[in-house]
């Protein structure tokens, strides 16, 4: 939106509410006359950009898309040098309050410092805090500590730096709502309950004169009906807390102001409509003398700013609470969650690196010392292992050689046994001798050597006397020790005779070899 020459004398105050799935922007404009008379802003422009993914930007780590959304708002409304006040949804931060004497507050803050690192509901990793502490009466102090996840807030800070948008401060949204309740005069005379339902979860607080006295998260509240049941069940406990720990025994918690969408607020209002112990109302800006412009129609004004998703009247309350301190009392103390992050970035590079990485350096040194000791012991162990492996190798080789000797001994013994039990008869020589000694009219028909080393001869002869000549001859053969004529018979083919003779082979004598002969 281009600024005309008549707008140069106006002052703009910019604030934004940060939720997981949307950015709500408000620009409060003060005319020159309002600035001179120290009057509140006379016009508000409210705009918003929603995340395209229901899972949101922060929880899902979609920081690049958040940069695009913030760039859209910056270009649309020409945010240049203005510092932007941020109100962070209670989904990403918590608030702890201590009220009492100086000693009581010091003791509470010391105990709180030990509990903050264990706030698991804010996610893993380190935590950052923002503090305010002010005197509210003689000897009485009010201390407020906001706690957030360091990684998320650093990423959020980088998103605004990438878009070249300066951040004035970041405070929990419930603190902003409590300040708005005080500015509207709803808690001047007695503490009241307030509820922030603009985000995804319900936040409950006790507010008195614009100061937050309690940050309470009903775990069972998922919608307006469940939230009303939780408040109804915890009302007496909240009343006792206010009396015992905040020193307000003369006041009762009988009013609840709810901020949020109509779908969340109306069930709570209807639940307590006829309940005498608690009066429930929606937070309204009707009494504020502001002209709130939620969006413009581009068809009517070519220079108008078009809000893609019009901001509802109820959601306007949340972003008005964020911009309120900038247009009423900029010097009011605020629990800036970026205090530690800004301080860390203001340090020199060497100190930042030292503060960030000294645990890593210490761990590296310890690891190096441990590694040196381990290496020394490992070398000694390796030497012992090598010696043991050498001895084991020699033992294995000795066992192998002994095994080979034993195998050789067994094999020789086996061969000796085989040699004792068997011999190879010279069958070819014997057949040749038998064939050469046969008479002219005698011939062999078959020769068989059986397993008992006996030879069965079958032959044919024309003269019976030739049979006895053959028997006489084979008895003189050295290898033959037995000769038996098994039978004779006439040949069926001619006039000759068939005869069968059995010969017994003589086994050779084998010398015995003992195990002592093996070397």
Buried (B, 14 or more C-beta within 10 A) or exposed (E): BEEEEEEEEBBBBBBBBBBBBBBBBBBBBBBEEBEEEEEBBBBBBBBBBBBEEEEBBBBBBBBEBBBBBBBBBBEBBEBEEBBBBBBBBBBBBBBBBBBBEEEBBBEBBEEBEEEBEEBEEBBEEEBBBBEBBEEEEEEBBBBBBBBBBBBBBBBBBEBBEBBEBEBBBBBBBBBBBBBBBBBBEBBEEBBBBBBBBBBBBBBBBBBBBBBBBBBBBBEEBEEBBBBBBBBBEBBEEBBEBBBEBBEBEEBBBBBBBBBBEBEBBBBBBEBBEEEEEBBBBBBBBEEBEBEBBBBBEEEEEEEBBBBEEEBEBBBBBBBBBBBBBBBBEEEEEBBBBBBBBEEBEEEEEEEEEEEEEEEEEEEEEEEEEEEEEEEEEEEEEEEEEEEEEEEEEEEEEEEEEEEEEEEEEEEBBEEBEEEEEEBEBEEEEBEEBBEEBBBEEBEBEEBEBEEEBBBBBBBBBBEEEBBEBBBEBBEEBEBBEEBEBEEEEEEEEEEBBBBBBBBBBBBEEEEEBEEEEEE
